[in-house]
Amino acid sequence: MSRIGKKPIAIPAGVTVTNDNGVITVTGAKGTITRNIGTVIGCKIEGNVIHMICPEGANSDVQAKHGLYRALVANMVKGVTEGFTRNVIINGVGYKAAVQGDKLILNIGFSHPVEMVAPAGIKFECPTQTEIVVSGVDKELVGQTAANIKAKRPVEPYHAYGIRYKEEVVTLKVGKRTGK
């Protein structure tokens, strides 16, 4: 059995959780998230606590989903109360970013600016020209959007030009050297 799956999930004040035949809906101050977890793993809501229930004698595939679904529901509850953010840094000569409405405009060394439209539920912010903050209530969507931005110009290992996460450490390679 999953130790993570056995942990109860506390429901903060102002958050409502409903389970409609395997479809869990979490509503809070920042928004609403819906996820279909199916009926294999049970979800029991008691007062201000959620318990994920794995059936007795379940096979290893079902036991593996026990902790997964508990983590997904816990992230849904955290998302509608606090939200999630991911910081992305742009490094390069002349590289910059700007937000126009729900579009992110990237000048990252191509002959044209790269435009990215924010998916529903995602917000872009640029505190500086070289920093992008991706925020939203769905952890999975925030992470995927930040990864899509990063994929537009991967970091090259010699000068560290490109797009990276703020907490990512880039290991630089040594350039060409002369002979002895």
C-alpha positions in Angstrom: 0.0 0.0 0.0 1.1 3.6 -0.7 2.1 5.6 2.4 1.4 8.8 0.5 -2.1 7.5 -0.5 -3.0 6.9 3.1 -2.4 10.5 4.2 -5.6 12.5 4.5 -5.9 15.8 2.6 -7.1 18.8 4.7 -9.6 21.0 3.0 -9.0 24.7 4.0 -11.8 27.1 4.7 -13.4 28.5 1.6 -12.7 25.4 -0.5 -15.4 23.1 -1.6 -14.7 19.5 -2.9 -17.3 17.3 -4.7 -17.0 13.8 -5.9 -19.5 12.9 -8.7 -18.9 9.2 -9.6 -15.1 9.6 -10.0 -15.0 13.2 -11.2 -13.6 15.4 -8.5 -14.3 19.1 -8.6 -12.4 21.5 -6.3 -13.5 25.2 -6.1 -11.7 27.9 -4.2 -10.8 31.6 -4.2 -8.5 31.3 -7.2 -10.7 29.2 -9.4 -12.1 25.7 -10.2 -10.3 22.5 -11.2 -12.0 19.3 -12.4 -10.2 15.9 -12.8 -11.5 12.5 -13.6 -9.9 9.9 -11.4 -12.2 7.0 -12.2 -13.9 4.7 -9.7 -11.0 2.3 -9.1 -9.6 4.4 -6.2 -12.3 5.6 -3.9 -12.6 9.2 -2.6 -14.4 9.8 0.7 -15.0 13.4 1.8 -15.7 13.7 5.6 -16.1 17.2 6.9 -12.9 19.1 6.0 -10.8 16.0 5.2 -10.5 13.9 2.0 -9.4 10.2 2.2 -8.3 8.3 -0.9 -9.3 4.6 -0.5 -7.6 1.7 -2.2 -9.7 -1.5 -2.4 -8.5 -4.5 -0.5 -6.6 -7.1 -2.5 -6.0 -4.7 -5.4 -3.3 -5.5 -7.9 -0.1 -3.5 -8.2 -1.4 -1.1 -10.9 -4.3 0.0 -8.7 -1.9 0.3 -5.7 0.4 2.5 -7.8 -2.5 4.8 -8.6 -3.5 5.2 -4.9 -0.6 7.6 -4.1 -0.8 9.3 -7.6 -4.4 10.3 -7.2 -3.9 11.5 -3.7 -1.1 13.7 -4.9 -3.2 15.0 -7.8 -6.1 15.9 -5.5 -3.8 17.5 -3.0 -2.3 19.7 -5.8 -5.8 20.7 -6.8 -6.6 21.8 -3.3 -3.3 23.7 -3.1 -3.8 25.3 -6.5 -7.2 26.8 -5.7 -6.0 28.3 -2.4 -2.4 29.4 -3.1 -1.8 28.8 -6.9 1.4 27.7 -8.6 4.2 29.8 -10.2 7.2 28.9 -12.3 10.0 31.4 -13.0 11.8 31.3 -16.3 15.0 33.3 -17.0 16.2 34.5 -20.5 20.0 34.9 -20.9 21.6 36.2 -24.1 22.7 39.4 -25.9 19.6 41.3 -27.0 17.2 38.6 -25.6 14.1 39.9 -24.0 10.5 39.2 -23.2 7.3 41.3 -23.0 3.6 40.6 -22.3 0.9 42.1 -24.4 -2.5 41.1 -23.1 -2.5 37.3 -22.9 0.4 37.0 -25.4 4.1 36.5 -24.5 6.4 38.1 -27.0 10.0 36.6 -27.0 12.9 38.2 -28.8 15.4 35.3 -28.5 17.8 35.6 -31.4 15.6 34.6 -34.3 14.9 36.8 -37.3 11.3 37.2 -35.9 9.7 37.6 -32.5 8.2 34.4 -31.1 4.6 34.8 -29.8 3.0 32.5 -27.4 -0.7 32.7 -26.4 -1.4 31.9 -22.7 -3.7 28.8 -22.4 -6.9 29.2 -20.4 -6.1 29.5 -16.7 -2.5 30.7 -17.2 -1.2 34.2 -16.6 2.2 35.6 -17.9 4.1 38.3 -16.1 7.4 40.0 -16.9 8.9 41.8 -13.8 12.0 42.5 -15.9 12.8 42.0 -19.6 14.7 38.8 -18.8 12.4 37.1 -16.4 9.0 35.5 -17.0 6.6 34.3 -14.3 4.1 31.7 -15.3 1.2 31.3 -12.8 -2.1 29.5 -12.6 -4.1 27.1 -10.5 -3.3 23.8 -12.3 0.2 22.6 -11.4 0.5 20.4 -14.5 -0.5 23.2 -16.9 1.8 25.7 -15.3 4.7 23.3 -15.6 3.9 22.3 -19.2 3.6 26.0 -20.3 6.9 26.9 -18.7 8.5 23.8 -20.4 7.1 25.0 -23.8 8.6 28.4 -23.2 12.0 26.8 -22.3 11.9 24.6 -25.4 11.8 27.7 -27.7 15.5 28.3 -27.1 17.3 25.6 -25.0 20.4 26.7 -23.1 23.7 26.2 -25.0 26.5 25.0 -22.8 29.3 27.4 -23.8 27.9 30.8 -22.9 24.6 29.8 -21.2 22.6 31.7 -23.7 19.0 30.6 -23.9 16.0 30.0 -21.7 16.1 28.2 -18.3 14.2 27.8 -15.1 15.3 30.2 -12.4 16.5 27.5 -10.0 18.2 25.5 -12.8 22.0 25.4 -12.7 23.8 25.4 -16.0 27.1 23.6 -16.2 29.4 25.4 -18.6 31.7 23.5 -20.9 35.3 24.6 -21.5 35.8 26.2 -24.9 38.7 25.5 -27.3 42.2 25.7 -25.9 45.5 26.3 -27.6 48.2 23.6 -27.6 50.9 23.2 -25.0 
